[in-house]
Amino acid sequence: MRTRDLKFGLYADEQGLTWVKELVEDAVGSRTARIISETVAHTFIGGELSTSGVYGFLAEQWAVEHPAQSSGARELIELRVHLVCSLRTWRAIRKTVIKTLCPEGTAPHACRVPWMAA
């Protein structure tokens, strides 16, 4: 087993971020993996590129999907979760989190928290 990273760009407020962290914890807890650390970042390594520059389209997605709602305290961030697990387990965890973030269905729907897997 080695250290692996899950990274998700999010347009979330504190409540949405907590929800996503819980999704990750649930996915990890049901497998042979361990979370080493979590980081919420506003910039990328080196600080030259902001998360808003990369994930800005998520704010636009929110505005289109929720035209009558205020974005409130939402901000563009990247959630980085460092895990110890096998590659196979990492793939299963990532797949589970992605499916849970915005379940696919036949009816039109809007994701609770606009996201992008990085």
N, CA, C and O atoms as a GROMACS GRO file, in nm:
protein
  472
    1MET      N    1   0.084  -0.117   0.000
    1MET     CA    2   0.000   0.000   0.000
    1MET      C    3   0.088   0.124   0.000
    1MET      O    4   0.197   0.126   0.058
    2ARG      N    5   0.038   0.226  -0.067
    2ARG     CA    6   0.111   0.351  -0.070
    2ARG      C    7   0.017   0.470  -0.059
    2ARG      O    8  -0.105   0.454  -0.060
    3THR      N    9   0.074   0.588  -0.048
    3THR     CA   10  -0.005   0.709  -0.034
    3THR      C   11  -0.060   0.750  -0.170
    3THR      O   12   0.013   0.755  -0.269
    4ARG      N   13  -0.189   0.780  -0.171
    4ARG     CA   14  -0.256   0.824  -0.294
    4ARG      C   15  -0.345   0.943  -0.260
    4ARG      O   16  -0.382   0.963  -0.145
    5ASP      N   17  -0.378   1.021  -0.361
    5ASP     CA   18  -0.458   1.142  -0.339
    5ASP      C   19  -0.590   1.136  -0.414
    5ASP      O   20  -0.597   1.088  -0.527
    6LEU      N   21  -0.693   1.184  -0.348
    6LEU     CA   22  -0.820   1.214  -0.412
    6LEU      C   23  -0.829   1.366  -0.416
    6LEU      O   24  -0.801   1.432  -0.316
    7LYS      N   25  -0.868   1.421  -0.530
    7LYS     CA   26  -0.881   1.566  -0.541
    7LYS      C   27  -1.014   1.598  -0.610
    7LYS      O   28  -1.047   1.541  -0.714
    8PHE      N   29  -1.087   1.690  -0.549
    8PHE     CA   30  -1.215   1.731  -0.605
    8PHE      C   31  -1.225   1.883  -0.602
    8PHE      O   32  -1.208   1.945  -0.497
    9GLY      N   33  -1.252   1.942  -0.718
    9GLY     CA   34  -1.284   2.083  -0.723
    9GLY      C   35  -1.430   2.096  -0.683
    9GLY      O   36  -1.514   2.022  -0.732
   10LEU      N   37  -1.460   2.191  -0.595
   10LEU     CA   38  -1.595   2.208  -0.543
   10LEU      C   39  -1.635   2.354  -0.542
   10LEU      O   40  -1.552   2.442  -0.526
   11TYR      N   41  -1.764   2.377  -0.561
   11TYR     CA   42  -1.822   2.509  -0.537
   11TYR      C   43  -1.917   2.488  -0.420
   11TYR      O   44  -2.034   2.456  -0.439
   12ALA      N   45  -1.864   2.508  -0.300
   12ALA     CA   46  -1.938   2.468  -0.180
   12ALA      C   47  -1.927   2.569  -0.068
   12ALA      O   48  -1.830   2.644  -0.058
   13ASP      N   49  -2.029   2.569   0.016
   13ASP     CA   50  -2.023   2.642   0.142
   13ASP      C   51  -1.977   2.542   0.248
   13ASP      O   52  -1.945   2.427   0.216
   14GLU      N   53  -1.973   2.583   0.373
   14GLU     CA   54  -1.922   2.496   0.480
   14GLU      C   55  -2.006   2.368   0.493
   14GLU      O   56  -1.952   2.260   0.514
   15GLN      N   57  -2.136   2.382   0.481
   15GLN     CA   58  -2.226   2.266   0.490
   15GLN      C   59  -2.201   2.168   0.375
   15GLN      O   60  -2.196   2.047   0.396
   16GLY      N   61  -2.185   2.220   0.255
   16GLY     CA   62  -2.157   2.135   0.139
   16GLY      C   63  -2.023   2.066   0.150
   16GLY      O   64  -2.010   1.948   0.116
   17LEU      N   65  -1.922   2.138   0.198
   17LEU     CA   66  -1.789   2.081   0.217
   17LEU      C   67  -1.794   1.968   0.320
   17LEU      O   68  -1.733   1.863   0.300
   18THR      N   69  -1.865   1.990   0.428
   18THR     CA   70  -1.879   1.886   0.531
   18THR      C   71  -1.946   1.762   0.472
   18THR      O   72  -1.905   1.650   0.500
   19TRP      N   73  -2.048   1.783   0.391
   19TRP     CA   74  -2.118   1.671   0.327
   19TRP      C   75  -2.024   1.591   0.238
   19TRP      O   76  -2.025   1.468   0.242
   20VAL      N   77  -1.943   1.659   0.157
   20VAL     CA   78  -1.849   1.590   0.068
   20VAL      C   79  -1.744   1.514   0.149
   20VAL      O   80  -1.710   1.401   0.116
   21LYS      N   81  -1.693   1.576   0.256
   21LYS     CA   82  -1.596   1.507   0.342
   21LYS      C   83  -1.656   1.380   0.401
   21LYS      O   84  -1.588   1.277   0.410
   22GLU      N   85  -1.782   1.385   0.440
   22GLU     CA   86  -1.849   1.267   0.496
   22GLU      C   87  -1.865   1.158   0.390
   22GLU      O   88  -1.853   1.040   0.422
   23LEU      N   89  -1.893   1.197   0.266
   23LEU     CA   90  -1.902   1.099   0.157
   23LEU      C   91  -1.769   1.026   0.140
   23LEU      O   92  -1.765   0.904   0.124
   24VAL      N   93  -1.661   1.102   0.144
   24VAL     CA   94  -1.528   1.043   0.130
   24VAL      C   95  -1.499   0.950   0.247
   24VAL      O   96  -1.453   0.838   0.228
   25GLU      N   97  -1.527   0.997   0.369
   25GLU     CA   98  -1.503   0.914   0.488
   25GLU      C   99  -1.582   0.784   0.483
   25GLU      O  100  -1.530   0.679   0.519
   26ASP      N  101  -1.707   0.791   0.439
   26ASP     CA  102  -1.790   0.670   0.428
   26ASP      C  103  -1.732   0.574   0.324
   26ASP      O  104  -1.728   0.453   0.347
   27ALA      N  105  -1.688   0.627   0.211
   27ALA     CA  106  -1.631   0.542   0.106
   27ALA      C  107  -1.500   0.478   0.151
   27ALA      O  108  -1.473   0.362   0.119
   28VAL      N  109  -1.420   0.553   0.225
   28VAL     CA  110  -1.293   0.500   0.275
   28VAL      C  111  -1.316   0.399   0.385
   28VAL      O  112  -1.251   0.294   0.389
   29GLY      N  113  -1.410   0.429   0.475
   29GLY     CA  114  -1.436   0.344   0.590
   29GLY      C  115  -1.483   0.205   0.556
   29GLY      O  116  -1.465   0.112   0.634
   30SER      N  117  -1.544   0.190   0.439
   30SER     CA  118  -1.595   0.058   0.401
   30SER      C  119  -1.490  -0.025   0.327
   30SER      O  120  -1.520  -0.134   0.277
   31ARG      N  121  -1.368   0.025   0.319
   31ARG     CA  122  -1.262  -0.046   0.247
   31ARG      C  123  -1.134  -0.050   0.330
   31ARG      O  124  -1.126   0.008   0.439
   32THR      N  125  -1.035  -0.119   0.276
   32THR     CA  126  -0.906  -0.127   0.343
   32THR      C  127  -0.824  -0.006   0.303
   32THR      O  128  -0.736  -0.013   0.216
   33ALA      N  129  -0.853   0.106   0.367
   33ALA     CA  130  -0.783   0.231   0.338
   33ALA      C  131  -0.786   0.316   0.464
   33ALA      O  132  -0.864   0.293   0.556
   34ARG      N  133  -0.699   0.416   0.465
   34ARG     CA  134  -0.692   0.505   0.580
   34ARG      C  135  -0.664   0.646   0.531
   34ARG      O  136  -0.576   0.667   0.448
   35ILE      N  137  -0.740   0.742   0.584
   35ILE     CA  138  -0.717   0.882   0.551
   35ILE      C  139  -0.601   0.934   0.637
   35ILE      O  140  -0.605   0.922   0.760
   36ILE      N  141  -0.501   0.989   0.572
   36ILE     CA  142  -0.386   1.047   0.642
   36ILE      C  143  -0.413   1.194   0.675
   36ILE      O  144  -0.388   1.239   0.786
   37SER      N  145  -0.464   1.266   0.576
   37SER     CA  146  -0.493   1.408   0.598
   37SER      C  147  -0.591   1.458   0.492
   37SER      O  148  -0.611   1.396   0.388
   38GLU      N  149  -0.652   1.572   0.524
   38GLU     CA  150  -0.740   1.642   0.431
   38GLU      C  151  -0.694   1.787   0.426
   38GLU      O  152  -0.657   1.846   0.527
   39THR      N  153  -0.698   1.843   0.306
   39THR     CA  154  -0.662   1.982   0.288
   39THR      C  155  -0.768   2.049   0.202
   39THR      O  156  -0.812   1.992   0.103
   40VAL      N  157  -0.807   2.168   0.240
   40VAL     CA  158  -0.895   2.250   0.158
   40VAL      C  159  -0.809   2.363   0.103
   40VAL      O  160  -0.758   2.445   0.179
   41ALA      N  161  -0.794   2.366  -0.028
   41ALA     CA  162  -0.702   2.462  -0.089
   41ALA      C  163  -0.776   2.566  -0.173
   41ALA      O  164  -0.879   2.538  -0.234
   42HIS      N  165  -0.720   2.687  -0.172
   42HIS     CA  166  -0.770   2.796  -0.257
   42HIS      C  167  -0.672   2.827  -0.371
   42HIS      O  168  -0.705   2.900  -0.464
   43THR      N  169  -0.552   2.770  -0.362
   43THR     CA  170  -0.451   2.786  -0.466
   43THR      C  171  -0.385   2.650  -0.490
   43THR      O  172  -0.396   2.558  -0.409
   44PHE      N  173  -0.317   2.641  -0.601
   44PHE     CA  174  -0.243   2.520  -0.633
   44PHE      C  175  -0.099   2.536  -0.590
   44PHE      O  176  -0.056   2.646  -0.554
   45ILE      N  177  -0.024   2.429  -0.592
   45ILE     CA  178   0.115   2.430  -0.548
   45ILE      C  179   0.189   2.545  -0.616
   45ILE      O  180   0.181   2.562  -0.738
   46GLY      N  181   0.259   2.622  -0.537
   46GLY     CA  182   0.330   2.739  -0.587
   46GLY      C  183   0.249   2.867  -0.571
   46GLY      O  184   0.304   2.977  -0.574
   47GLY      N  185   0.117   2.852  -0.554
   47GLY     CA  186   0.032   2.967  -0.530
   47GLY      C  187   0.010   3.059  -0.648
   47GLY      O  188  -0.049   3.166  -0.632
   48GLU      N  189   0.055   3.020  -0.766
   48GLU     CA  190   0.042   3.106  -0.882
   48GLU      C  191  -0.095   3.094  -0.948
   48GLU      O  192  -0.140   3.187  -1.015
   49LEU      N  193  -0.160   2.981  -0.930
   49LEU     CA  194  -0.288   2.955  -0.994
   49LEU      C  195  -0.393   2.932  -0.887
   49LEU      O  196  -0.376   2.846  -0.800
   50SER      N  197  -0.501   3.008  -0.892
   50SER     CA  198  -0.605   2.994  -0.790
   50SER      C  199  -0.707   2.889  -0.832
   50SER      O  200  -0.721   2.858  -0.950
   51THR      N  201  -0.775   2.835  -0.734
   51THR     CA  202  -0.880   2.737  -0.764
   51THR      C  203  -0.993   2.802  -0.843
   51THR      O  204  -1.059   2.736  -0.923
   52SER      N  205  -1.016   2.931  -0.822
   52SER     CA  206  -1.122   2.999  -0.898
   52SER      C  207  -1.087   3.006  -1.046
   52SER      O  208  -1.177   3.005  -1.131
   53GLY      N  209  -0.959   3.014  -1.078
   53GLY     CA  210  -0.918   3.015  -1.218
   53GLY      C  211  -0.938   2.882  -1.287
   53GLY      O  212  -0.959   2.878  -1.408
   54VAL      N  213  -0.932   2.774  -1.212
   54VAL     CA  214  -0.946   2.641  -1.270
   54VAL      C  215  -1.090   2.591  -1.263
   54VAL      O  216  -1.140   2.529  -1.357
   55TYR      N  217  -1.157   2.618  -1.151
   55TYR     CA  218  -1.290   2.564  -1.129
   55TYR      C  219  -1.400   2.669  -1.144
   55TYR      O  220  -1.512   2.646  -1.097
   56GLY      N  221  -1.373   2.780  -1.207
   56GLY     CA  222  -1.471   2.887  -1.221
   56GLY      C  223  -1.600   2.844  -1.286
   56GLY      O  224  -1.707   2.899  -1.256
   57PHE      N  225  -1.594   2.746  -1.375
   57PHE     CA  226  -1.714   2.699  -1.443
   57PHE      C  227  -1.813   2.635  -1.346
   57PHE      O  228  -1.932   2.625  -1.376
   58LEU      N  229  -1.766   2.591  -1.227
   58LEU     CA  230  -1.857   2.532  -1.128
   58LEU      C  231  -1.952   2.637  -1.072
   58LEU      O  232  -2.068   2.607  -1.044
   59ALA      N  233  -1.904   2.760  -1.056
   59ALA     CA  234  -1.990   2.870  -1.012
   59ALA      C  235  -2.094   2.900  -1.119
   59ALA      O  236  -2.210   2.928  -1.088
   60GLU      N  237  -2.053   2.895  -1.244
   60GLU     CA  238  -2.147   2.915  -1.354
   60GLU      C  239  -2.251   2.803  -1.356
   60GLU      O  240  -2.369   2.828  -1.380
   61GLN      N  241  -2.208   2.681  -1.332
   61GLN     CA  242  -2.299   2.567  -1.328
   61GLN      C  243  -2.404   2.589  -1.219
   61GLN      O  244  -2.523   2.567  -1.242
   62TRP      N  245  -2.360   2.634  -1.100
   62TRP     CA  246  -2.453   2.661  -0.990
   62TRP      C  247  -2.557   2.764  -1.034
   62TRP      O  248  -2.677   2.746  -1.011
   63ALA      N  249  -2.512   2.873  -1.096
   63ALA     CA  250  -2.602   2.980  -1.137
   63ALA      C  251  -2.706   2.930  -1.237
   63ALA      O  252  -2.822   2.971  -1.231
   64VAL      N  253  -2.667   2.844  -1.328
   64VAL     CA  254  -2.760   2.789  -1.428
   64VAL      C  255  -2.858   2.692  -1.363
   64VAL      O  256  -2.978   2.696  -1.392
   65GLU      N  257  -2.809   2.606  -1.275
   65GLU     CA  258  -2.894   2.503  -1.214
   65GLU      C  259  -2.982   2.556  -1.101
   65GLU      O  260  -3.082   2.494  -1.067
   66HIS      N  261  -2.945   2.671  -1.042
   66HIS     CA  262  -3.020   2.728  -0.930
   66HIS      C  263  -3.045   2.877  -0.956
   66HIS      O  264  -2.997   2.962  -0.880
   67PRO      N  265  -3.119   2.911  -1.062
   67PRO     CA  266  -3.131   3.052  -1.101
   67PRO      C  267  -3.197   3.143  -0.998
   67PRO      O  268  -3.169   3.263  -0.996
   68ALA      N  269  -3.281   3.091  -0.912
   68ALA     CA  270  -3.352   3.176  -0.817
   68ALA      C  271  -3.285   3.178  -0.679
   68ALA      O  272  -3.336   3.241  -0.587
   69GLN      N  273  -3.172   3.108  -0.665
   69GLN     CA  274  -3.108   3.098  -0.534
   69GLN      C  275  -2.978   3.178  -0.530
   69GLN      O  276  -2.906   3.190  -0.629
   70SER      N  277  -2.950   3.230  -0.413
   70SER     CA  278  -2.824   3.299  -0.390
   70SER      C  279  -2.715   3.193  -0.369
   70SER      O  280  -2.741   3.086  -0.315
   71SER      N  281  -2.596   3.224  -0.412
   71SER     CA  282  -2.484   3.130  -0.390
   71SER      C  283  -2.437   3.135  -0.246
   71SER      O  284  -2.362   3.048  -0.202
   72GLY      N  285  -2.479   3.237  -0.173
   72GLY     CA  286  -2.445   3.246  -0.030
   72GLY      C  287  -2.296   3.249  -0.006
   72GLY      O  288  -2.224   3.328  -0.066
   73ALA      N  289  -2.251   3.163   0.082
   73ALA     CA  290  -2.109   3.160   0.121
   73ALA      C  291  -2.029   3.059   0.040
   73ALA      O  292  -1.918   3.023   0.079
   74ARG      N  293  -2.082   3.014  -0.071
   74ARG     CA  294  -2.009   2.918  -0.154
   74ARG      C  295  -1.881   2.978  -0.207
   74ARG      O  296  -1.874   3.098  -0.236
   75GLU      N  297  -1.780   2.894  -0.219
   75GLU     CA  298  -1.654   2.937  -0.278
   75GLU      C  299  -1.593   2.823  -0.357
   75GLU      O  300  -1.626   2.706  -0.336
   76LEU      N  301  -1.504   2.858  -0.447
   76LEU     CA  302  -1.436   2.760  -0.531
   76LEU      C  303  -1.312   2.710  -0.457
   76LEU      O  304  -1.221   2.787  -0.426
   77ILE      N  305  -1.311   2.581  -0.429
   77ILE     CA  306  -1.203   2.522  -0.351
   77ILE      C  307  -1.164   2.387  -0.412
   77ILE      O  308  -1.233   2.334  -0.498
   78GLU      N  309  -1.053   2.334  -0.364
   78GLU     CA  310  -1.015   2.197  -0.399
   78GLU      C  311  -0.998   2.120  -0.269
   78GLU      O  312  -0.921   2.160  -0.182
   79LEU      N  313  -1.070   2.010  -0.257
   79LEU     CA  314  -1.056   1.920  -0.143
   79LEU      C  315  -0.954   1.814  -0.182
   79LEU      O  316  -0.971   1.742  -0.280
   80ARG      N  317  -0.848   1.806  -0.103
   80ARG     CA  318  -0.743   1.707  -0.127
   80ARG      C  319  -0.742   1.610  -0.009
   80ARG      O  320  -0.724   1.651   0.105
   81VAL      N  321  -0.761   1.484  -0.038
   81VAL     CA  322  -0.762   1.381   0.066
   81VAL      C  323  -0.647   1.286   0.038
   81VAL      O  324  -0.639   1.227  -0.070
   82HIS      N  325  -0.558   1.270   0.134
   82HIS     CA  326  -0.442   1.183   0.122
   82HIS      C  327  -0.476   1.051   0.191
   82HIS      O  328  -0.512   1.049   0.309
   83LEU      N  329  -0.462   0.941   0.117
   83LEU     CA  330  -0.499   0.808   0.165
   83LEU      C  331  -0.381   0.713   0.161
   83LEU      O  332  -0.285   0.733   0.086
   84VAL      N  333  -0.390   0.610   0.241
   84VAL     CA  334  -0.300   0.496   0.228
   84VAL      C  335  -0.387   0.380   0.184
   84VAL      O  336  -0.477   0.337   0.257
   85CYS      N  337  -0.360   0.329   0.064
   85CYS     CA  338  -0.439   0.219   0.010
   85CYS      C  339  -0.374   0.166  -0.118
   85CYS      O  340  -0.277   0.224  -0.168
   86SER      N  341  -0.428   0.058  -0.168
   86SER     CA  342  -0.380   0.004  -0.294
   86SER      C  343  -0.443   0.083  -0.409
   86SER      O  344  -0.539   0.157  -0.388
   87LEU      N  345  -0.389   0.068  -0.528
   87LEU     CA  346  -0.444   0.136  -0.645
   87LEU      C  347  -0.587   0.089  -0.670
   87LEU      O  348  -0.673   0.170  -0.703
   88ARG      N  349  -0.612  -0.036  -0.656
   88ARG     CA  350  -0.746  -0.092  -0.677
   88ARG      C  351  -0.847  -0.031  -0.579
   88ARG      O  352  -0.958   0.005  -0.617
   89THR      N  353  -0.807  -0.019  -0.453
   89THR     CA  354  -0.894   0.041  -0.352
   89THR      C  355  -0.916   0.189  -0.380
   89THR      O  356  -1.027   0.238  -0.366
   90TRP      N  357  -0.811   0.260  -0.420
   90TRP     CA  358  -0.823   0.402  -0.454
   90TRP      C  359  -0.924   0.421  -0.566
   90TRP      O  360  -1.009   0.510  -0.559
   91ARG      N  361  -0.916   0.338  -0.668
   91ARG     CA  362  -1.011   0.348  -0.780
   91ARG      C  363  -1.154   0.324  -0.733
   91ARG      O  364  -1.246   0.395  -0.775
   92ALA      N  365  -1.174   0.225  -0.647
   92ALA     CA  366  -1.308   0.194  -0.596
   92ALA      C  367  -1.362   0.310  -0.512
   92ALA      O  368  -1.480   0.345  -0.522
   93ILE      N  369  -1.277   0.367  -0.429
   93ILE     CA  370  -1.319   0.480  -0.345
   93ILE      C  371  -1.356   0.598  -0.433
   93ILE      O  372  -1.461   0.660  -0.413
   94ARG      N  373  -1.272   0.630  -0.528
   94ARG     CA  374  -1.297   0.744  -0.618
   94ARG      C  375  -1.428   0.724  -0.694
   94ARG      O  376  -1.507   0.817  -0.705
   95LYS      N  377  -1.450   0.605  -0.745
   95LYS     CA  378  -1.572   0.575  -0.819
   95LYS      C  379  -1.695   0.590  -0.729
   95LYS      O  380  -1.796   0.646  -0.772
   96THR      N  381  -1.688   0.542  -0.607
   96THR     CA  382  -1.799   0.552  -0.514
   96THR      C  383  -1.830   0.697  -0.480
   96THR      O  384  -1.947   0.737  -0.480
   97VAL      N  385  -1.728   0.776  -0.453
   97VAL     CA  386  -1.749   0.918  -0.420
   97VAL      C  387  -1.813   0.990  -0.538
   97VAL      O  388  -1.908   1.066  -0.519
   98ILE      N  389  -1.763   0.968  -0.657
   98ILE     CA  390  -1.817   1.034  -0.776
   98ILE      C  391  -1.964   0.997  -0.796
   98ILE      O  392  -2.046   1.084  -0.824
   99LYS      N  393  -1.996   0.870  -0.783
   99LYS     CA  394  -2.136   0.827  -0.800
   99LYS      C  395  -2.226   0.887  -0.693
   99LYS      O  396  -2.343   0.915  -0.720
  100THR      N  397  -2.175   0.907  -0.574
  100THR     CA  398  -2.255   0.960  -0.464
  100THR      C  399  -2.268   1.112  -0.471
  100THR      O  400  -2.370   1.167  -0.430
  101LEU      N  401  -2.167   1.180  -0.524
  101LEU     CA  402  -2.173   1.326  -0.536
  101LEU      C  403  -2.292   1.370  -0.621
  101LEU      O  404  -2.359   1.468  -0.588
  102CYS      N  405  -2.316   1.301  -0.727
  102CYS     CA  406  -2.426   1.339  -0.816
  102CYS      C  407  -2.475   1.213  -0.887
  102CYS      O  408  -2.432   1.183  -0.998
  103PRO      N  409  -2.566   1.140  -0.822
  103PRO     CA  410  -2.612   1.014  -0.880
  103PRO      C  411  -2.677   1.037  -1.016
  103PRO      O  412  -2.753   1.132  -1.036
  104GLU      N  413  -2.646   0.950  -1.107
  104GLU     CA  414  -2.706   0.958  -1.240
  104GLU      C  415  -2.846   0.903  -1.233
  104GLU      O  416  -2.877   0.815  -1.152
  105GLY      N  417  -2.928   0.954  -1.315
  105GLY     CA  418  -3.066   0.906  -1.322
  105GLY      C  419  -3.125   0.949  -1.455
  105GLY      O  420  -3.061   1.019  -1.533
  106THR      N  421  -3.246   0.908  -1.478
  106THR     CA  422  -3.309   0.943  -1.605
  106THR      C  423  -3.373   1.081  -1.600
  106THR      O  424  -3.391   1.144  -1.705
  107ALA      N  425  -3.408   1.128  -1.482
  107ALA     CA  426  -3.471   1.260  -1.470
  107ALA      C  427  -3.364   1.370  -1.462
  107ALA      O  428  -3.256   1.348  -1.408
  108PRO      N  429  -3.395   1.488  -1.516
  108PRO     CA  430  -3.301   1.599  -1.500
  108PRO      C  431  -3.284   1.631  -1.352
  108PRO      O  432  -3.379   1.625  -1.274
  109HIS      N  433  -3.163   1.664  -1.315
  109HIS     CA  434  -3.136   1.695  -1.176
  109HIS      C  435  -3.016   1.791  -1.167
  109HIS      O  436  -2.942   1.810  -1.263
  110ALA      N  437  -3.001   1.848  -1.050
  110ALA     CA  438  -2.888   1.937  -1.023
  110ALA      C  439  -2.809   1.878  -0.908
  110ALA      O  440  -2.866   1.830  -0.810
  111CYS      N  441  -2.678   1.881  -0.920
  111CYS     CA  442  -2.592   1.832  -0.813
  111CYS      C  443  -2.604   1.923  -0.691
  111CYS      O  444  -2.614   2.045  -0.705
  112ARG      N  445  -2.603   1.864  -0.574
  112ARG     CA  446  -2.611   1.940  -0.448
  112ARG      C  447  -2.492   2.034  -0.436
  112ARG      O  448  -2.506   2.149  -0.394
  113VAL      N  449  -2.375   1.984  -0.473
  113VAL     CA  450  -2.251   2.062  -0.473
  113VAL      C  451  -2.186   2.045  -0.610
  113VAL      O  452  -2.141   1.934  -0.642
  114PRO      N  453  -2.178   2.150  -0.691
  114PRO     CA  454  -2.108   2.137  -0.818
  114PRO      C  455  -1.963   2.093  -0.793
  114PRO      O  456  -1.897   2.146  -0.704
  115TRP      N  457  -1.915   1.998  -0.872
  115TRP     CA  458  -1.785   1.938  -0.845
  115TRP      C  459  -1.717   1.896  -0.975
  115TRP      O  460  -1.778   1.891  -1.082
  116MET      N  461  -1.590   1.868  -0.961
  116MET     CA  462  -1.510   1.811  -1.070
  116MET      C  463  -1.403   1.725  -1.005
  116MET      O  464  -1.334   1.770  -0.913
  117ALA      N  465  -1.388   1.603  -1.053
  117ALA     CA  466  -1.281   1.517  -1.003
  117ALA      C  467  -1.152   1.557  -1.073
  117ALA      O  468  -1.146   1.562  -1.196
  118ALA      N  469  -1.051   1.585  -0.994
  118ALA     CA  470  -0.922   1.627  -1.051
  118ALA      C  471  -0.826   1.511  -1.054
  118ALA      O  472  -0.712   1.526  -1.099
   0.00000   0.00000   0.00000
